[in-house]
Amino acid sequence: MTTNLHAQTDEQTLAANVEKLRIAMVAADQTALDELTSSSLAYVHSTGRLESKQEFIANLLNGKSDFVSIDLTDHAITMNGDVAIVRHKLAAQTNDGGRPGSAKIGVMQVWQKQQGSWKLIGRQAFKL
């Protein structure tokens, strides 16, 4: 029973971190983005563009990637020890580089528990 409770708590904590990441991306909150992502982050856009953690955060801060809003639906979390896969659909209003736009994509995130905290280590987006 304790193991099941622990897994449930991990899943709830992870779901909360996914939401914190969504909010941090819209707000371009450097501190939160840094806390939620691993130093070895591989962030892949639906276009295939790969960014490191530093590039991902810098592009949100400088407006190259600018999320006006992000809505996540159809969540699925698969836990496997200290690694989890999160899948969802993302609908966003963007203003990348000052150009208004929108995105409707699928996303797969890979999270790992590092020193007691869930960190995003990989993200792959794909066109729906």
MARDRENKOL-354247 format. One line per field, with one value per residue: residue in three letters; x, y, z of N, C-alpha, C in turn. Coordinates in steps of 0.001 Angstrom, whole numbers, plus 500000, padded with zeros to 6 digits. Layout:
N
aa	c(ALA ...)
nc1	c(X ...)
nc2	c(Y ...)
nc3	c(Z ...)
cac1	c(X ...)
cac2	c(Y ...)
cac3	c(Z ...)
cc1	c(X ...)
cc2	c(Y ...)
cc3	c(Z ...)
# end
This chain:
128
aa	c(MET THR THR ASN LEU HIS ALA GLN THR ASP GLU GLN THR LEU ALA ALA ASN VAL GLU LYS LEU ARG ILE ALA MET VAL ALA ALA ASP GLN THR ALA LEU ASP GLU LEU THR SER SER SER LEU ALA TYR VAL HIS SER THR GLY ARG LEU GLU SER LYS GLN GLU PHE ILE ALA ASN LEU LEU ASN GLY LYS SER ASP PHE VAL SER ILE ASP LEU THR ASP HIS ALA ILE THR MET ASN GLY ASP VAL ALA ILE VAL ARG HIS LYS LEU ALA ALA GLN THR ASN ASP GLY GLY ARG PRO GLY SER ALA LYS ILE GLY VAL MET GLN VAL TRP GLN LYS GLN GLN GLY SER TRP LYS LEU ILE GLY ARG GLN ALA PHE LYS LEU)
nc1	c(500822 501968 503851 502146 500842 503039 503730 501429 501597 503979 503081 501124 502713 504361 502428 501707 504117 504223 502159 503245 505399 504062 502880 505219 506398 504607 504828 507492 509315 512270 513533 511742 511679 514334 514481 512716 513733 516160 519751 520654 518698 516858 515109 512704 511171 508068 508809 511165 513382 516018 516705 518944 518930 519775 519348 516576 515502 516635 515471 512790 512974 514005 512037 512013 510761 507577 505024 501746 499487 498848 497206 496633 495592 494065 495764 498236 500005 502774 504384 507630 509510 512077 511648 509442 506890 505125 502275 500464 498054 498686 497537 498129 498487 500667 503465 505821 508904 507589 505594 502313 500666 499544 499423 498831 499531 500926 502503 505249 506692 509608 510373 512517 513257 515338 517551 515391 513541 511303 512409 512358 513657 513532 511795 509491 507809 505043 503330 499811)
nc2	c(498803 501264 501725 502101 504437 506154 506237 507415 509942 510858 511002 512983 515138 515372 516016 518507 519843 519835 521611 523887 524316 524965 527419 528878 528984 530623 532960 533467 532934 532932 531850 529805 528224 527378 525877 523774 522320 520017 520115 518816 519034 518216 519807 519598 521049 521061 521451 520203 521483 521546 522354 523240 523345 525928 527331 526973 528362 530934 531651 531901 534027 536096 536443 535105 532646 532928 532504 533367 532248 528990 525972 522835 519561 516265 514662 512252 510230 508225 506335 505188 504140 506338 507803 509371 509532 512007 512776 514947 517135 520257 523491 526666 530220 532283 534582 534698 536165 538577 538064 537295 534168 530723 527489 524029 521126 517860 516615 515040 514563 513893 513165 513200 512083 513871 514191 514258 515928 516455 516783 518173 516384 515783 516721 516298 517533 517191 517394 517462)
nc3	c(500000 500721 498646 496446 497288 497370 494638 493653 494875 493667 491022 491251 492070 489849 487875 488852 488414 485625 485106 486380 484675 482302 483038 483608 481076 479645 481150 480843 482918 484263 486580 487449 485104 485015 487393 486865 484771 483501 483451 481231 479305 476376 474106 471802 469072 467161 464588 464390 465320 467601 470947 473565 477191 477895 475491 475145 477393 476992 474511 475214 476976 475348 473483 471066 471118 472057 474124 474337 475376 476707 476430 477790 477050 477251 478930 479790 481946 482424 484703 485619 487807 488569 486318 484035 481574 479973 478203 476073 474462 472981 472756 471615 471743 470085 469866 468460 468030 467705 465913 465571 466123 466070 467610 467373 468639 469335 472265 473815 476842 478765 481987 484845 488080 489993 492537 494330 493084 490348 487077 483831 481196 478542 475578 473039 470344 468091 464973 464751)
cac1	c(500000 502852 504412 501092 500650 504222 503598 500343 502140 504897 502299 500500 503785 504753 501354 501836 505280 503834 501389 504194 506166 503148 502784 506539 506634 503801 505362 508940 509851 513590 513804 510928 512148 515608 514215 511911 514404 517462 520871 520858 517443 516757 513778 512525 509954 507362 509532 512385 514466 516468 517300 519470 518266 520147 518670 515147 515196 516995 514495 511576 513267 514238 510849 512053 509616 506737 503696 500755 498678 499029 496195 497022 494465 494313 496965 498505 501290 503242 505500 508522 510561 512421 511431 508027 506536 503892 501788 499286 497876 498959 496987 498745 498590 502077 503894 507245 509603 506654 504638 501216 500384 498929 499975 498061 500508 501040 503768 505690 507741 510259 510775 513306 513389 516744 517735 514099 512670 511045 512995 512142 514921 513315 510479 509335 506503 504740 502131 498625)
cac2	c(500000 502425 501928 502674 505796 506894 506437 508371 511239 511232 511383 514272 516131 515535 516760 519898 520415 520082 522859 524966 524563 525676 528799 529500 529245 531784 534116 533558 533010 532310 531061 528585 527403 526778 524891 522661 521631 519408 520734 518072 519093 518200 520355 519515 521668 520272 521655 519418 522284 521070 523363 522868 524079 527331 527893 526964 529462 532202 531975 532377 535334 537124 536562 534277 531779 533726 531924 534260 531332 527558 525089 521433 518642 514839 514282 510861 510117 506857 506348 504035 504448 507758 508383 509407 510090 512781 513096 515804 518008 521634 524545 527891 531462 532651 535870 534425 537239 539646 537652 536519 532883 529725 526135 522887 520053 516847 516740 514000 515042 512896 513762 512320 512551 514143 514718 514456 516828 516082 517711 517855 516051 515702 517123 516154 517953 516679 517971 516619)
cac3	c(500000 500782 497316 495630 497764 496939 493194 493472 495257 492600 489849 491553 492067 488455 487206 489309 487741 484234 485157 486683 483454 481395 483532 483461 479657 479276 481874 480618 484279 484193 487782 487408 483982 485426 488440 486367 483670 483745 482725 479981 478560 474912 473855 470353 468567 466148 463326 464468 465898 468915 471815 474882 478270 477802 474320 475442 478308 476339 473465 475873 477563 474330 472647 469855 471422 472950 474314 474921 476177 476446 477015 477680 477199 477015 479685 480162 482634 482639 485662 485595 488768 488640 484992 483666 480269 480005 476858 476033 473313 473333 471901 472112 470988 470137 469331 468247 467352 467427 464882 466153 465505 466944 467471 467880 468484 470362 472996 474733 477736 479609 483265 485703 489458 490269 493894 494963 492326 488965 486109 482422 480534 477103 475089 471596 469855 466760 464378 464837)
cc1	c(500865 503429 503387 500846 501800 504138 502523 500839 503113 504139 501629 501536 504230 503698 501410 503022 505000 503052 502301 505016 505316 503076 504103 506850 505844 504391 506834 509661 511164 513876 513040 511387 513441 515382 513533 512617 515789 518541 521114 519595 517665 515315 513596 511153 509317 507995 510804 513558 514753 517099 517834 518678 518532 519426 517166 514767 515491 515962 513153 511794 513412 513072 510906 510949 508777 505339 502803 499831 499015 497914 496623 495787 494936 495617 497045 499897 501587 504484 506308 509702 510811 512318 509937 507879 505180 503520 500569 499203 498049 498315 497499 498525 500027 502289 505400 507896 508690 505626 503550 500978 499685 499572 498990 498915 500320 502409 503998 506851 508310 510794 511570 513381 514879 516849 516403 513131 512506 511553 512671 513495 514769 511904 510483 507922 506300 503428 500986 497940)
cc2	c(501260 502733 502576 504133 506678 507209 507473 509783 511735 511706 512746 515400 516418 516335 518236 520573 520698 521397 524052 525322 525337 527151 529534 529832 530469 533052 534394 533779 532227 531405 529745 527667 526673 525666 523636 521839 521139 520130 520051 518066 519041 518583 520433 520068 520778 520429 520818 520187 521819 522219 522706 523634 525572 528007 528003 528158 530804 532610 532396 533784 536429 537268 535798 533223 532542 533119 532943 533451 529901 526816 523651 520561 517215 514359 512776 510826 508636 506928 505066 504344 505944 508457 508329 510021 510772 513099 513999 516513 519435 522541 525855 529049 531928 534055 535789 535535 538392 539315 536783 535214 531965 528376 525138 521668 518994 516985 515493 514582 513848 513628 512728 512941 512658 514817 515126 515360 516338 517174 517234 517590 515971 516094 516992 516553 517385 517278 516964 516539)
cc3	c(500000 499407 496397 496003 497308 495452 492901 493797 494191 491372 490062 491519 490643 487687 487601 488626 486270 484163 485455 485450 482448 481770 483321 482010 479196 479904 481551 481953 484344 485385 487752 486283 484348 486444 487903 485292 484074 482945 481387 479103 477049 474596 472345 469977 467504 464766 463264 465060 467325 469684 473084 475936 478134 476631 474558 476304 477645 475303 474039 476437 476513 473343 471335 469925 472439 472992 475017 475824 475766 477165 476748 477917 476960 477654 479896 480777 482839 483517 485521 486504 488820 487281 484689 482281 480428 478562 476988 474689 473809 472290 472468 471152 471179 469584 469081 467438 466970 466353 465509 465384 466477 466661 468053 467586 469568 471008 473832 475536 478499 480833 484058 487089 489764 491631 494526 494215 490895 488036 484697 481778 479017 476741 473572 471233 468467 466284 464463 463480)
# end
